[in-house]
């Protein structure tokens, strides 16, 4: 539910909660994420089967079925479930890439026993070449150049510090004729205040409010511009909006975050398609 963006108490609540999140040690953040306590992990971790179906359905609709395809999951979050479910849906190989997230042992242990036996060894590590984990940065995977039919991510790109490095890495490892498919959440991740982060200067945001999960505050035109440097065909498709909430926030949003198109500016979920 949208809270008042002009109410002093609500503004104080926002600053308090963001400051606490900023000060929380990463080891505690990882503990909470692994268990879904207060901090909610992404769908890769929380609902990998649902996300795998979402990827399959979206890619198939765009003419890129995953059956027999080689897939790269960018920023997979530390749980292996998304890779396992993509293999179950017909992918021939899945590589899970994330230089930051630790293994989510609790989440891995919650996967169905028959899938763990099929794809993981006794230590919970991937068994065989069908499923592998890479901890390098994406643009460092030179050994995987031109390897993947489909590159996917969910709620990852809004956190990266260098979007150009991600786009460049995708270009490096994607096969000719392949597809990048990134779902991006443009909201402030203190979700009751979906556009609040857009009301502050870079100095205030970076010094006081941005936390270890790093919200880069990039908007639709930024994704289009950066990916266009590396790919010939770019589609940035908004699929979810908060029109009323945006209208309430708009007088406070800094001009650098406004495009003049209220429909685009009110978008909270987009798909970035690059090929």
WOHU-V887631 format. One record per backbone hydrogen bond with DSSP energy under -0.5 kcal/mol. CO is the residue of the C=O (numbers start at 1). NH is the residue of the N-H. If there is no record, write none. Layout:
BEGIN
co=CO nh=NH
co=CO nh=NH
END
This chain:
BEGIN
co=7 nh=11
co=8 nh=12
co=9 nh=13
co=10 nh=14
co=11 nh=15
co=12 nh=16
co=13 nh=17
co=14 nh=18
co=15 nh=19
co=16 nh=20
co=17 nh=21
co=18 nh=22
co=19 nh=23
co=20 nh=24
co=21 nh=24
co=25 nh=28
co=25 nh=29
co=26 nh=30
co=27 nh=31
co=28 nh=32
co=29 nh=33
co=30 nh=34
co=31 nh=35
co=32 nh=36
co=32 nh=37
co=36 nh=38
co=37 nh=39
co=38 nh=40
co=39 nh=41
co=42 nh=45
co=42 nh=46
co=43 nh=47
co=47 nh=51
co=48 nh=52
co=49 nh=53
co=50 nh=54
co=51 nh=55
co=52 nh=56
co=53 nh=57
co=54 nh=58
co=55 nh=59
co=56 nh=60
co=57 nh=61
co=58 nh=62
co=59 nh=64
co=60 nh=63
co=66 nh=69
co=69 nh=71
co=69 nh=92
co=69 nh=93
co=70 nh=149
co=70 nh=150
co=71 nh=95
co=72 nh=74
co=72 nh=152
co=73 nh=76
co=73 nh=97
co=76 nh=79
co=78 nh=104
co=80 nh=84
co=81 nh=85
co=82 nh=86
co=83 nh=87
co=84 nh=88
co=85 nh=89
co=86 nh=91
co=87 nh=90
co=90 nh=68
co=93 nh=71
co=94 nh=132
co=95 nh=73
co=95 nh=97
co=96 nh=134
co=97 nh=75
co=97 nh=76
co=103 nh=105
co=104 nh=108
co=105 nh=109
co=106 nh=110
co=107 nh=110
co=108 nh=111
co=112 nh=115
co=112 nh=116
co=113 nh=117
co=114 nh=118
co=115 nh=119
co=116 nh=120
co=119 nh=127
co=121 nh=124
co=125 nh=121
co=126 nh=128
co=128 nh=131
co=130 nh=94
co=132 nh=96
co=134 nh=98
co=137 nh=140
co=138 nh=141
co=140 nh=142
co=141 nh=144
co=142 nh=145
co=144 nh=147
co=148 nh=175
co=149 nh=179
co=150 nh=72
co=151 nh=181
co=152 nh=74
co=153 nh=183
co=156 nh=159
co=156 nh=160
co=157 nh=160
co=158 nh=216
co=162 nh=165
co=162 nh=166
co=163 nh=167
co=164 nh=168
co=165 nh=169
co=166 nh=170
co=167 nh=171
co=168 nh=172
co=169 nh=173
co=170 nh=174
co=172 nh=146
co=173 nh=147
co=173 nh=148
co=175 nh=178
co=179 nh=151
co=180 nh=274
co=181 nh=153
co=182 nh=184
co=182 nh=272
co=183 nh=155
co=183 nh=156
co=184 nh=186
co=184 nh=270
co=189 nh=191
co=190 nh=193
co=191 nh=194
co=192 nh=3
co=193 nh=196
co=194 nh=188
co=195 nh=198
co=196 nh=199
co=197 nh=200
co=198 nh=254
co=201 nh=205
co=202 nh=206
co=203 nh=207
co=204 nh=208
co=204 nh=209
co=205 nh=209
co=205 nh=210
co=211 nh=214
co=214 nh=216
co=219 nh=222
co=219 nh=223
co=220 nh=224
co=221 nh=225
co=222 nh=226
co=223 nh=227
co=224 nh=228
co=225 nh=229
co=226 nh=229
co=227 nh=230
co=227 nh=231
co=232 nh=234
co=233 nh=275
co=235 nh=237
co=235 nh=273
co=236 nh=238
co=237 nh=271
co=240 nh=268
co=240 nh=269
co=242 nh=246
co=243 nh=247
co=244 nh=248
co=245 nh=249
co=246 nh=250
co=249 nh=252
co=249 nh=253
co=254 nh=257
co=255 nh=258
co=260 nh=262
co=261 nh=265
co=262 nh=266
co=264 nh=267
co=266 nh=242
co=268 nh=186
co=268 nh=187
co=269 nh=239
co=269 nh=240
co=270 nh=184
co=270 nh=272
co=271 nh=237
co=271 nh=273
co=272 nh=182
co=273 nh=235
co=274 nh=180
END
